[in-house]
């Protein structure tokens, strides 16, 4: 069966959440947004491409930072309204320089930073 990016369920802004997960460790790295064209570009090139809501433009992960995401697997959830992209992550996934965007935990009602930025 051929895949059509337009078969996914996008929100009113034409976007779908995409969760990036390390393909080896299973670690959740980040969440960002894709539109139908970003989905198509990701599948065509193997370079994970998101839609930047703040800049209103495509954002190929690692294009400026060098911290790339190579697509390993592209999965659609059961409701077709969320994506899981399994990636080979090179460097930090987070713009703060950390491996993952999920570096703050709430422990006993307090926020605790659980990960330091990667070394440059």
Short mmCIF file of the C-alpha atoms (twelve columns), coordinates in Angstrom:
data_MODEL
# 
_entry.id   MODEL 
# 
loop_
_atom_site.group_PDB 
_atom_site.id 
_atom_site.type_symbol 
_atom_site.label_atom_id 
_atom_site.label_alt_id 
_atom_site.label_comp_id 
_atom_site.label_asym_id 
_atom_site.label_seq_id 
_atom_site.Cartn_x 
_atom_site.Cartn_y 
_atom_site.Cartn_z 
_atom_site.pdbx_PDB_model_num 
ATOM 1   C CA . UNK A 1   0.000  0.000  0.000  1 
ATOM 2   C CA . UNK A 2   1.422  3.374  -1.005 1 
ATOM 3   C CA . UNK A 3   1.663  6.047  1.701  1 
ATOM 4   C CA . UNK A 4   0.152  9.505  1.186  1 
ATOM 5   C CA . UNK A 5   1.192  12.178 3.742  1 
ATOM 6   C CA . UNK A 6   -2.221 13.786 3.267  1 
ATOM 7   C CA . UNK A 7   -3.818 10.674 4.808  1 
ATOM 8   C CA . UNK A 8   -2.613 11.775 8.250  1 
ATOM 9   C CA . UNK A 9   -4.767 13.794 10.640 1 
ATOM 10  C CA . UNK A 10  -3.307 17.279 11.020 1 
ATOM 11  C CA . UNK A 11  -4.495 19.946 13.462 1 
ATOM 12  C CA . UNK A 12  -6.234 23.156 12.344 1 
ATOM 13  C CA . UNK A 13  -2.821 24.687 11.558 1 
ATOM 14  C CA . UNK A 14  -1.999 21.755 9.250  1 
ATOM 15  C CA . UNK A 15  0.526  20.272 11.692 1 
ATOM 16  C CA . UNK A 16  1.057  16.895 13.341 1 
ATOM 17  C CA . UNK A 17  3.259  16.211 16.401 1 
ATOM 18  C CA . UNK A 18  6.367  14.143 15.735 1 
ATOM 19  C CA . UNK A 19  8.238  12.474 18.570 1 
ATOM 20  C CA . UNK A 20  11.904 11.742 17.891 1 
ATOM 21  C CA . UNK A 21  13.303 8.634  19.575 1 
ATOM 22  C CA . UNK A 22  16.846 7.244  19.526 1 
ATOM 23  C CA . UNK A 23  16.642 4.077  17.431 1 
ATOM 24  C CA . UNK A 24  19.202 2.202  19.542 1 
ATOM 25  C CA . UNK A 25  18.543 3.239  23.151 1 
ATOM 26  C CA . UNK A 26  14.829 4.022  22.841 1 
ATOM 27  C CA . UNK A 27  15.395 7.364  24.586 1 
ATOM 28  C CA . UNK A 28  12.816 10.017 23.725 1 
ATOM 29  C CA . UNK A 29  14.804 12.952 22.367 1 
ATOM 30  C CA . UNK A 30  12.340 15.654 21.415 1 
ATOM 31  C CA . UNK A 31  8.929  16.573 20.056 1 
ATOM 32  C CA . UNK A 32  8.407  18.926 17.145 1 
ATOM 33  C CA . UNK A 33  5.835  19.560 14.431 1 
ATOM 34  C CA . UNK A 34  5.573  18.442 10.820 1 
ATOM 35  C CA . UNK A 35  3.223  19.390 8.025  1 
ATOM 36  C CA . UNK A 36  2.471  17.170 5.021  1 
ATOM 37  C CA . UNK A 37  5.412  18.560 3.054  1 
ATOM 38  C CA . UNK A 38  7.840  18.019 5.962  1 
ATOM 39  C CA . UNK A 39  6.610  14.417 6.202  1 
ATOM 40  C CA . UNK A 40  7.220  13.938 2.476  1 
ATOM 41  C CA . UNK A 41  10.690 15.562 2.642  1 
ATOM 42  C CA . UNK A 42  11.662 13.384 5.610  1 
ATOM 43  C CA . UNK A 43  10.659 10.208 3.801  1 
ATOM 44  C CA . UNK A 44  12.295 11.282 0.515  1 
ATOM 45  C CA . UNK A 45  15.641 12.385 1.970  1 
ATOM 46  C CA . UNK A 46  16.059 10.389 5.184  1 
ATOM 47  C CA . UNK A 47  16.942 13.670 6.936  1 
ATOM 48  C CA . UNK A 48  14.300 14.502 9.520  1 
ATOM 49  C CA . UNK A 49  12.552 17.711 8.524  1 
ATOM 50  C CA . UNK A 50  10.223 19.622 10.812 1 
ATOM 51  C CA . UNK A 51  8.071  22.731 10.446 1 
ATOM 52  C CA . UNK A 52  9.200  25.634 12.617 1 
ATOM 53  C CA . UNK A 53  6.130  27.392 13.966 1 
ATOM 54  C CA . UNK A 54  8.160  30.394 15.152 1 
ATOM 55  C CA . UNK A 55  10.053 30.912 11.872 1 
ATOM 56  C CA . UNK A 56  7.283  29.599 9.599  1 
ATOM 57  C CA . UNK A 57  9.757  27.557 7.566  1 
ATOM 58  C CA . UNK A 58  11.146 24.061 7.180  1 
ATOM 59  C CA . UNK A 59  13.762 23.036 9.696  1 
ATOM 60  C CA . UNK A 60  16.062 20.174 8.752  1 
ATOM 61  C CA . UNK A 61  17.431 18.934 12.038 1 
ATOM 62  C CA . UNK A 62  21.154 19.642 12.212 1 
ATOM 63  C CA . UNK A 63  21.326 21.914 9.163  1 
ATOM 64  C CA . UNK A 64  22.874 24.736 11.187 1 
ATOM 65  C CA . UNK A 65  24.032 22.955 14.378 1 
ATOM 66  C CA . UNK A 66  25.494 19.811 12.832 1 
ATOM 67  C CA . UNK A 67  23.418 17.768 15.318 1 
ATOM 68  C CA . UNK A 68  21.630 15.691 12.720 1 
ATOM 69  C CA . UNK A 69  18.849 13.153 12.820 1 
ATOM 70  C CA . UNK A 70  19.033 10.358 10.263 1 
ATOM 71  C CA . UNK A 71  15.702 8.612  9.803  1 
ATOM 72  C CA . UNK A 72  15.732 4.924  10.762 1 
ATOM 73  C CA . UNK A 73  11.976 4.270  11.003 1 
ATOM 74  C CA . UNK A 74  8.817  6.324  10.473 1 
ATOM 75  C CA . UNK A 75  5.746  5.223  12.415 1 
ATOM 76  C CA . UNK A 76  2.158  6.453  12.589 1 
ATOM 77  C CA . UNK A 77  0.023  6.053  15.692 1 
ATOM 78  C CA . UNK A 78  -3.321 4.234  15.629 1 
ATOM 79  C CA . UNK A 79  -5.364 7.444  15.284 1 
ATOM 80  C CA . UNK A 80  -3.036 8.774  12.555 1 
ATOM 81  C CA . UNK A 81  -2.617 12.044 14.482 1 
ATOM 82  C CA . UNK A 82  0.885  11.594 15.920 1 
ATOM 83  C CA . UNK A 83  4.196  10.393 14.489 1 
ATOM 84  C CA . UNK A 84  7.167  8.551  15.924 1 
ATOM 85  C CA . UNK A 85  10.439 9.024  14.072 1 
ATOM 86  C CA . UNK A 86  13.160 6.652  15.149 1 
ATOM 87  C CA . UNK A 87  16.473 8.335  14.432 1 
ATOM 88  C CA . UNK A 88  20.212 8.017  14.537 1 
ATOM 89  C CA . UNK A 89  20.983 11.153 16.544 1 
ATOM 90  C CA . UNK A 90  24.366 12.831 16.104 1 
ATOM 91  C CA . UNK A 91  25.106 15.274 18.932 1 
ATOM 92  C CA . UNK A 92  22.482 17.083 20.958 1 
ATOM 93  C CA . UNK A 93  18.808 16.853 20.054 1 
ATOM 94  C CA . UNK A 94  17.901 19.887 22.180 1 
ATOM 95  C CA . UNK A 95  18.702 23.491 21.279 1 
ATOM 96  C CA . UNK A 96  20.096 23.858 24.844 1 
ATOM 97  C CA . UNK A 97  22.937 21.506 23.926 1 
ATOM 98  C CA . UNK A 98  21.535 18.536 25.803 1 
ATOM 99  C CA . UNK A 99  21.054 15.070 24.329 1 
ATOM 100 C CA . UNK A 100 17.293 15.239 24.948 1 
ATOM 101 C CA . UNK A 101 14.764 18.026 25.413 1 
ATOM 102 C CA . UNK A 102 13.332 16.140 28.395 1 
ATOM 103 C CA . UNK A 103 16.004 17.021 30.959 1 
ATOM 104 C CA . UNK A 104 13.799 18.500 33.690 1 
ATOM 105 C CA . UNK A 105 12.032 16.159 36.108 1 
ATOM 106 C CA . UNK A 106 9.551  17.010 38.825 1 
ATOM 107 C CA . UNK A 107 10.606 15.203 42.007 1 
ATOM 108 C CA . UNK A 108 8.650  15.694 45.231 1 
ATOM 109 C CA . UNK A 109 7.098  18.842 43.779 1 
ATOM 110 C CA . UNK A 110 10.433 20.387 42.762 1 
ATOM 111 C CA . UNK A 111 11.987 20.786 39.329 1 
ATOM 112 C CA . UNK A 112 15.294 18.977 38.990 1 
ATOM 113 C CA . UNK A 113 17.602 19.295 35.968 1 
ATOM 114 C CA . UNK A 114 18.728 15.753 35.226 1 
ATOM 115 C CA . UNK A 115 21.162 16.299 32.383 1 
ATOM 116 C CA . UNK A 116 23.984 18.732 31.674 1 
ATOM 117 C CA . UNK A 117 24.663 20.061 28.182 1 
ATOM 118 C CA . UNK A 118 26.946 17.917 26.031 1 
ATOM 119 C CA . UNK A 119 30.493 19.133 25.639 1 
ATOM 120 C CA . UNK A 120 31.061 21.125 22.411 1 
# 
